[in-house]
């Protein structure tokens, strides 16, 4: 199954946003750090523009991950256990879900947490 380009760009943008927020960086700060404009950073996170390989490498370095982590080709074990990154990913996945579904998910997470202490 082939992933559409726009879907791949959207996922890349969400991954960048998630990791940026986990590090408590603003778009402006990250953009400045990697040498691009705020507008370009915003467009990358929204999946509107395709970042160059150089920009992906700079983003990965600034976000303390590998380019593979950003592109979804592999997740580093260290980041998979970082509660900030996991919570940001969960937030993105759950955003806009109905209240009943959210209540069910909360109960499920509470139950898992209770049994894994």
MDTraj code that builds the backbone (N, CA, C; nanometers):
import mdtraj as md
import numpy as np

residues = "UNK UNK UNK UNK UNK UNK UNK UNK UNK UNK UNK UNK UNK UNK UNK UNK UNK UNK UNK UNK UNK UNK UNK UNK UNK UNK UNK UNK UNK UNK UNK UNK UNK UNK UNK UNK UNK UNK UNK UNK UNK UNK UNK UNK UNK UNK UNK UNK UNK UNK UNK UNK UNK UNK UNK UNK UNK UNK UNK UNK UNK UNK UNK UNK UNK UNK UNK UNK UNK UNK UNK UNK UNK UNK UNK UNK UNK UNK UNK UNK UNK UNK UNK UNK UNK UNK UNK UNK UNK UNK UNK UNK UNK UNK UNK UNK UNK UNK UNK UNK UNK UNK UNK UNK UNK UNK UNK UNK UNK UNK UNK UNK UNK UNK UNK UNK UNK".split()
xyz = np.array([
    [0.0843, -0.1184, 0.0000],
    [0.0000, 0.0000, 0.0000],
    [0.0888, 0.1247, 0.0000],
    [0.0604, 0.2145, -0.0876],
    [0.1399, 0.3364, -0.1029],
    [0.0770, 0.4509, -0.0231],
    [0.1601, 0.5195, 0.0521],
    [0.1130, 0.6350, 0.1286],
    [0.1126, 0.7558, 0.0364],
    [0.0048, 0.8314, 0.0397],
    [-0.0035, 0.9531, -0.0414],
    [0.0931, 1.0575, 0.0129],
    [0.1451, 1.1387, -0.0789],
    [0.2415, 1.2418, -0.0402],
    [0.1860, 1.3360, 0.0655],
    [0.0615, 1.3808, 0.0475],
    [0.0049, 1.4763, 0.1434],
    [-0.0123, 1.4135, 0.2808],
    [-0.0437, 1.2841, 0.2849],
    [-0.0573, 1.2144, 0.4134],
    [0.0793, 1.2018, 0.4810],
    [0.1820, 1.1727, 0.4036],
    [0.3169, 1.1618, 0.4587],
    [0.3634, 1.2964, 0.5143],
    [0.3352, 1.4038, 0.4420],
    [0.3735, 1.5373, 0.4892],
    [0.2974, 1.5752, 0.6158],
    [0.1694, 1.5388, 0.6215],
    [0.0890, 1.5678, 0.7405],
    [0.1456, 1.4933, 0.8614],
    [0.1799, 1.3657, 0.8433],
    [0.2358, 1.2869, 0.9540],
    [0.3714, 1.3408, 0.9984],
    [0.4538, 1.3815, 0.9023],
    [0.5828, 1.4410, 0.9360],
    [0.5618, 1.5680, 1.0181],
    [0.4692, 1.6514, 0.9753],
    [0.4398, 1.7748, 1.0477],
    [0.3916, 1.7495, 1.1893],
    [0.3039, 1.6500, 1.2050],
    [0.2543, 1.6159, 1.3390],
    [0.3667, 1.5637, 1.4278],
    [0.4554, 1.4851, 1.3702],
    [0.5685, 1.4309, 1.4463],
    [0.6607, 1.5436, 1.4923],
    [0.6878, 1.6365, 1.4032],
    [0.7729, 1.7510, 1.4381],
    [0.7062, 1.8336, 1.5477],
    [0.5766, 1.8633, 1.5312],
    [0.5043, 1.9422, 1.6313],
    [0.5052, 1.8721, 1.7673],
    [0.4783, 1.7426, 1.7666],
    [0.4745, 1.6661, 1.8904],
    [0.6082, 1.6724, 1.9642],
    [0.7145, 1.6509, 1.8921],
    [0.8467, 1.6515, 1.9549],
    [0.8888, 1.7924, 1.9966],
    [0.8515, 1.8924, 1.9172],
    [0.8823, 2.0319, 1.9523],
    [0.8124, 2.0696, 2.0824],
    [0.6839, 2.0356, 2.0913],
    [0.6083, 2.0695, 2.2123],
    [0.6595, 1.9927, 2.3331],
    [0.7004, 1.8679, 2.3124],
    [0.7544, 1.7890, 2.4233],
    [0.8804, 1.8537, 2.4802],
    [0.9546, 1.9215, 2.3948],
    [1.0748, 1.9929, 2.4398],
    [1.0450, 2.1365, 2.4816],
    [0.9183, 2.1726, 2.4765],
    [0.8712, 2.3062, 2.5139],
    [0.9395, 2.4161, 2.4314],
    [0.9493, 2.3910, 2.3013],
    [1.0048, 2.4900, 2.2093],
    [0.8914, 2.5546, 2.1314],
    [0.9009, 2.6828, 2.1083],
    [0.8032, 2.7495, 2.0218],
    [0.8435, 2.7263, 1.8764],
    [0.7490, 2.7468, 1.7864],
    [0.7817, 2.7371, 1.6441],
    [0.8896, 2.8390, 1.6082],
    [0.8763, 2.9594, 1.6622],
    [0.9735, 3.0650, 1.6334],
    [1.1144, 3.0245, 1.6764],
    [1.1261, 2.9706, 1.7969],
    [1.2568, 2.9317, 1.8507],
    [1.3183, 2.8203, 1.7670],
    [1.2379, 2.7186, 1.7330],
    [1.2892, 2.6077, 1.6530],
    [1.3291, 2.6554, 1.5134],
    [1.2445, 2.7372, 1.4534],
    [1.2752, 2.7904, 1.3199],
    [1.4070, 2.8673, 1.3216],
    [1.4242, 2.9520, 1.4222],
    [1.5470, 3.0301, 1.4343],
    [1.6680, 2.9386, 1.4519],
    [1.6509, 2.8350, 1.5328],
    [1.7604, 2.7421, 1.5616],
    [1.8083, 2.6675, 1.4367],
    [1.7157, 2.6371, 1.3453],
    [1.7550, 2.5606, 1.2262],
    [1.7719, 2.6478, 1.1017],
    [1.7504, 2.7788, 1.1168],
    [1.7782, 2.8715, 1.0076],
    [1.6705, 2.8852, 0.9016],
    [1.5440, 2.8743, 0.9440],
    [1.4331, 2.8975, 0.8511],
    [1.3386, 3.0006, 0.9120],
    [1.2431, 3.0478, 0.8331],
    [1.1474, 3.1460, 0.8842],
    [1.0375, 3.0773, 0.9647],
    [0.9723, 3.1563, 1.0494],
    [0.8575, 3.1062, 1.1249],
    [0.7503, 3.0545, 1.0294],
    [0.7267, 3.1277, 0.9202],
    [0.6247, 3.0886, 0.8220],
    [0.6561, 2.9514, 0.7629],
    [0.7813, 2.9300, 0.7264],
    [0.8214, 2.8005, 0.6705],
    [0.8022, 2.6893, 0.7737],
    [0.8401, 2.7157, 0.8993],
    [0.8232, 2.6172, 1.0067],
    [0.6763, 2.5812, 1.0228],
    [0.5908, 2.6817, 1.0231],
    [0.4469, 2.6602, 1.0365],
    [0.3935, 2.5752, 0.9211],
    [0.4388, 2.6041, 0.8005],
    [0.3936, 2.5285, 0.6830],
    [0.4410, 2.3836, 0.6875],
    [0.5613, 2.3604, 0.7389],
    [0.6112, 2.2232, 0.7531],
    [0.5244, 2.1471, 0.8524],
    [0.4967, 2.2080, 0.9686],
    [0.4161, 2.1403, 1.0707],
    [0.2739, 2.1125, 1.0233],
    [0.2215, 2.1970, 0.9364],
    [0.0856, 2.1761, 0.8857],
    [0.0822, 2.0866, 0.7624],
    [0.1986, 2.0416, 0.7172],
    [0.2050, 1.9531, 0.6019],
    [0.1790, 2.0217, 0.4701],
    [0.1996, 2.1527, 0.4659],
    [0.1721, 2.2312, 0.3458],
    [0.2919, 2.2322, 0.2516],
    [0.4118, 2.2272, 0.3082],
    [0.5327, 2.2337, 0.2263],
    [0.6244, 2.1165, 0.2572],
    [0.7026, 2.0776, 0.1601],
    [0.7962, 1.9667, 0.1759],
    [0.9325, 2.0204, 0.2182],
    [0.9798, 1.9817, 0.3377],
    [1.1116, 2.0283, 0.3798],
    [1.2217, 1.9546, 0.3033],
    [1.3326, 2.0223, 0.2814],
    [1.4464, 1.9577, 0.2156],
    [1.5093, 1.8559, 0.3106],
    [1.5933, 1.7709, 0.2558],
    [1.6652, 1.6728, 0.3368],
    [1.7505, 1.7445, 0.4411],
    [1.8100, 1.8556, 0.4030],
    [1.8930, 1.9336, 0.4956],
    [1.8090, 1.9846, 0.6119],
    [1.6906, 2.0357, 0.5832],
    [1.6021, 2.0872, 0.6888],
    [1.5572, 1.9734, 0.7803],
    [1.5245, 1.8577, 0.7241],
    [1.4855, 1.7420, 0.8071],
    [1.6014, 1.7040, 0.8991],
    [1.7228, 1.7038, 0.8478],
    [1.8398, 1.6716, 0.9304],
    [1.8591, 1.7747, 1.0411],
    [1.8420, 1.9026, 1.0085],
    [1.8544, 2.0084, 1.1106],
    [1.7443, 1.9957, 1.2158],
    [1.6220, 1.9678, 1.1704],
    [1.5108, 1.9490, 1.2640],
    [1.5389, 1.8327, 1.3584],
    [1.5837, 1.7219, 1.3028],
    [1.6131, 1.6042, 1.3851],
    [1.7176, 1.6373, 1.4910],
    [1.8239, 1.7055, 1.4508],
    [1.9284, 1.7419, 1.5468],
    [1.8733, 1.8336, 1.6557],
    [1.7955, 1.9328, 1.6164],
    [1.7394, 2.0275, 1.7138],
    [1.6406, 1.9598, 1.8083],
    [1.5700, 1.8586, 1.7578],
    [1.4695, 1.7883, 1.8386],
    [1.5278, 1.6662, 1.9097],
    [1.6585, 1.6448, 1.8921],
    [1.7315, 1.5375, 1.9608],
    [1.6807, 1.3981, 1.9224],
    [1.6533, 1.3806, 1.7934],
    [1.6100, 1.2512, 1.7403],
    [1.6837, 1.2264, 1.6084],
    [1.6552, 1.1140, 1.5469],
    [1.7129, 1.0860, 1.4156],
    [1.6135, 1.1276, 1.3074],
    [1.6614, 1.1507, 1.1855],
    [1.5674, 1.1770, 1.0762],
    [1.4670, 1.0624, 1.0591],
    [1.5116, 0.9385, 1.0813],
    [1.4199, 0.8241, 1.0731],
    [1.3045, 0.8368, 1.1713],
    [1.3338, 0.8867, 1.2917],
    [1.2272, 0.9060, 1.3906],
    [1.1231, 1.0044, 1.3381],
    [1.1682, 1.1129, 1.2786],
    [1.0752, 1.2139, 1.2264],
    [0.9944, 1.1613, 1.1086],
    [1.0597, 1.0822, 1.0245],
    [0.9939, 1.0329, 0.9038],
    [0.9105, 0.9076, 0.9281],
    [0.9154, 0.8551, 1.0502],
    [0.8330, 0.7393, 1.0833],
    [0.8910, 0.6067, 1.0388],
    [1.0223, 0.6034, 1.0100],
    [1.0851, 0.4788, 0.9673],
    [1.1385, 0.3988, 1.0842],
    [1.1291, 0.4525, 1.2005],
    [1.1765, 0.3829, 1.3193],
    [1.1661, 0.4760, 1.4371],
    [1.1353, 0.4198, 1.5504],
    [1.1247, 0.5017, 1.6710],
    [1.2367, 0.4625, 1.7647],
    [1.3068, 0.5614, 1.8154],
    [1.4135, 0.5293, 1.9090],
    [1.3513, 0.4862, 2.0410],
    [1.4106, 0.3868, 2.1020],
    [1.3576, 0.3322, 2.2271],
    [1.3509, 0.4399, 2.3346],
    [1.4502, 0.5286, 2.3359],
    [1.4532, 0.6346, 2.4366],
    [1.3299, 0.7238, 2.4269],
    [1.2930, 0.7638, 2.3070],
    [1.1794, 0.8540, 2.2900],
    [1.0456, 0.7849, 2.3104],
    [1.0400, 0.6541, 2.2876],
    [0.9144, 0.5824, 2.3071],
    [0.8745, 0.5793, 2.4547],
    [0.9699, 0.6022, 2.5436],
    [0.9400, 0.6000, 2.6866],
    [0.9426, 0.7386, 2.7489],
    [0.9550, 0.8407, 2.6683],
    [0.9546, 0.9781, 2.7183],
    [0.8093, 1.0198, 2.7384],
    [0.7657, 1.0390, 2.8639],
    [0.6250, 1.0708, 2.8896],
    [0.5770, 1.1977, 2.8200],
    [0.6661, 1.2953, 2.8017],
    [0.6249, 1.4191, 2.7338],
    [0.5891, 1.3916, 2.5886],
    [0.6710, 1.3119, 2.5216],
    [0.6440, 1.2806, 2.3812],
    [0.5200, 1.1936, 2.3691],
    [0.5089, 1.0934, 2.4559],
    [0.3912, 1.0064, 2.4513],
    [0.2630, 1.0841, 2.4786],
    [0.2653, 1.1734, 2.5767],
    [0.1438, 1.2488, 2.6081],
    [0.1065, 1.3423, 2.4940],
    [0.2066, 1.4017, 2.4296],
    [0.1780, 1.4894, 2.3160],
    [0.1201, 1.4098, 2.1995],
    [0.1736, 1.2896, 2.1749],
    [0.1212, 1.2041, 2.0679],
    [-0.0230, 1.1633, 2.0994],
    [-0.0483, 1.1258, 2.2245],
    [-0.1846, 1.0891, 2.2646],
    [-0.2795, 1.2068, 2.2481],
    [-0.2349, 1.3246, 2.2876],
    [-0.3182, 1.4437, 2.2736],
    [-0.3570, 1.4649, 2.1279],
    [-0.2596, 1.4539, 2.0375],
    [-0.2874, 1.4727, 1.8943],
    [-0.3859, 1.3678, 1.8432],
    [-0.3692, 1.2431, 1.8877],
    [-0.4582, 1.1355, 1.8430],
    [-0.6008, 1.1531, 1.8944],
    [-0.6147, 1.2058, 2.0159],
    [-0.7459, 1.2138, 2.0800],
    [-0.8199, 1.3443, 2.0543],
    [-0.7507, 1.4426, 2.0011],
    [-0.8110, 1.5733, 1.9780],
    [-0.9366, 1.5592, 1.8916],
    [-1.0469, 1.6152, 1.9393],
    [-1.1705, 1.6171, 1.8617],
    [-1.2576, 1.4931, 1.8748],
    [-1.2180, 1.3982, 1.9579],
    [-1.2994, 1.2774, 1.9754],
    [-1.4225, 1.3109, 2.0609],
    [-1.5322, 1.2372, 2.0422],
    [-1.6534, 1.2604, 2.1223],
    [-1.6284, 1.2355, 2.2715],
    [-1.7055, 1.3041, 2.3559],
    [-1.6877, 1.2944, 2.5015],
    [-1.7027, 1.1512, 2.5523],
    [-1.7983, 1.0772, 2.5001],
    [-1.8203, 0.9394, 2.5439],
    [-1.6971, 0.8537, 2.5134],
    [-1.6421, 0.8724, 2.3966],
    [-1.5223, 0.7984, 2.3580],
    [-1.4044, 0.8379, 2.4472],
    [-1.3928, 0.9661, 2.4778],
    [-1.2851, 1.0135, 2.5649],
    [-1.2983, 0.9543, 2.7053],
    [-1.4207, 0.9470, 2.7565],
    [-1.4438, 0.8894, 2.8891],
    [-1.4025, 0.7422, 2.8909],
    [-1.4364, 0.6697, 2.7858],
    [-1.3987, 0.5289, 2.7765],
    [-1.2466, 0.5143, 2.7738],
    [-1.1802, 0.5961, 2.6952],
    [-1.0343, 0.5891, 2.6837],
    [-0.9689, 0.6224, 2.8172],
    [-1.0230, 0.7210, 2.8885],
    [-0.9679, 0.7564, 3.0200],
    [-0.9802, 0.6398, 3.1171],
    [-1.0982, 0.5748, 3.1184],
    [-1.1168, 0.4582, 3.2062],
    [-1.0187, 0.3467, 3.1703],
    [-0.9994, 0.3261, 3.0420],
    [-0.9069, 0.2233, 2.9954],
    [-0.7640, 0.2536, 3.0409],
    [-0.7209, 0.3768, 3.0244],
    [-0.5859, 0.4164, 3.0665],
    [-0.5724, 0.4053, 3.2179],
    [-0.6742, 0.4486, 3.2922],
    [-0.6714, 0.4365, 3.4384],
    [-0.6567, 0.2908, 3.4806],
    [-0.7289, 0.2029, 3.4142],
    [-0.7242, 0.0599, 3.4467],
    [-0.5860, 0.0012, 3.4164],
    [-0.5304, 0.0363, 3.3031],
    [-0.3960, -0.0117, 3.2678],
    [-0.2945, 0.0403, 3.3693],
    [-0.3041, 0.1670, 3.4047],
    [-0.2111, 0.2258, 3.5016],
    [-0.2223, 0.1565, 3.6370],
    [-0.3442, 0.1243, 3.6759],
    [-0.3666, 0.0590, 3.8054],
    [-0.3004, -0.0789, 3.8098],
    [-0.3001, -0.1489, 3.6988],
    [-0.2457, -0.2848, 3.6945],
    [-0.0974, -0.2911, 3.6607],
    [-0.0367, -0.1790, 3.6341],
    [0.1057, -0.1801, 3.5984],
    [0.1928, -0.1099, 3.7017],
    [0.1388, -0.0813, 3.8150],
    [0.2185, -0.0137, 3.9194],
    [0.3037, -0.1110, 3.9935],
])
top = md.Topology()
chain = top.add_chain()
for i, resn in enumerate(residues, 1):
    res = top.add_residue(resn, chain, resSeq=i)
    for name in ("N", "CA", "C"):
        top.add_atom(name, md.element.get_by_symbol(name[0]), res)
traj = md.Trajectory(xyz[None], top)
